[in-house]
Amino acid sequence: MKPAAYLVIICCSCVIGTIFSTPSDEWPAAETVYRAIDGVLSFFERNRNSLVLDVLAGIRVAEKQLNLTKKFLDNDDSWSSNISSMFDRVRALGELVFNVAKNASSRYFAKMGGVVVRPFYATSSLDRPVDVDSAWKSAHVPPEVMTTKMSYQSDRCLSAIANGCRIEDACWKTMTSYGVSGYALTHEVLYLILGHTFDGCFSKMKTLSQDDGVDIDRMETVLCSNVYLEMVEAYPRWIEPGMGEDLFMEQGMICSLLGFGDVLKPEWLHFMLRLQRNDTGCFGPSDGRHFHSGSANESRRTRRAEKELEHNCMVHMSSVGLGLLSVYLRRLLTLETPTTTGSPVSDDSNTLLWIIVYSIFGCLAVVVLTAVMVRPKVCFSRSKAKIVL
């Protein structure tokens, strides 16, 4: 085959690849997210007797999100029966894990069981904007690190909210302080979410914030604006293995519950889906490494709690994955169209068309230049002369 023909084939292949590829800034189909949730649930169901209490956090998020989606569809959509079945499945799994965790660790359950006894609060919309100008833009704690002392204080304060809505002065000061990051920051947001979740608690928090001269809605915006900026800054690093995928997903899950839709992006969802194990349905580190809870400094840890199961599956990471996927599914089915196939319409819907047009013109330009640059060879024979390219 002639060199010019090779060039033509290569160029046309690029055009075809462009046409059939899905840019990372395009939303995946809702079916893709639904199947991903099904995979995580299957993983949990297979390992139901080995699950820990913290798994319930993601399950309670999913339970609330699927219920909101189910109510929105209101039996008038082809998705209604699928969402209803998945909701029943999640609720049954939550009851099972709750009982398993209760029997496995009575002391820890007595302390933290109340936190996950019911579905977490979530707003009815996802259109609340962040305000990046309100962010403090500095952190006292590295994003990937939460000390054991901070974790203990956080658990104690969260437990107090869930058990009688007790808001201690020390807890209020600690859990509403500015300047932290990473897991410490997401736990502050979770503290406010629990205030919404348990009856009468948020009104107490609102009074306390007014006494401090701070509007509590503004406090939520400031906290989640910092979460958002951390995600934006961190995302290029997360695509490198072992750089905090668990935290990245937890950040998106937590602030989406308060309605901040900016923490949900199509490229972040695509990345999240790549972290899911195709064979097991669970989530694990992107480089396949095994979790190691120990380090040179045992007072530092990168997750609240983690347990490794089959095929390097991470329990806490899979729980967060389940919760966040349920938020994304709700977004795809209730806020954008189309809901069953393809991608929701965006302001950049013509981008792919222009890429294709430019690719075709580029292909034609290469062909023309090749024809001009390759000089013909003249071959003589006894009968006639002919030109061969």
Secondary structure, DSSP 8 states (H G I E B T S, - for coil): --HHHHHHHHHHHHHHHHHH---TTS---HHHHHHHHHHHHHHHHHTGGG--TTHHHHHHHHHHHHHHHHHHHTT-STTHHHHHHHHHHHHHHHHHHHHHHHHH-HHHHHHHGGGGSS-----S-S-B---GGG-----SS-TT-EEHHHHHHHHHHHHHHHTT----HHHHHHHT-SS--HHHHHHHHHHHHHHHHSTTHHHHHHHHHHHTT--HHHHHHHHHHHHHHHHHHHHHHHTSTTS-HHHHHHHHHHHHHTTBGGG--HHHHHHHHHTB-TTT--B--TT--------SSTTEESSS---B-GGG-BHHHHHHHHHHHHHHHHHHHHTSS-SSSS----TTTTHHHHHHHHHHHHHHHHHHHHHHHS--EEEE-SS-EEEE-
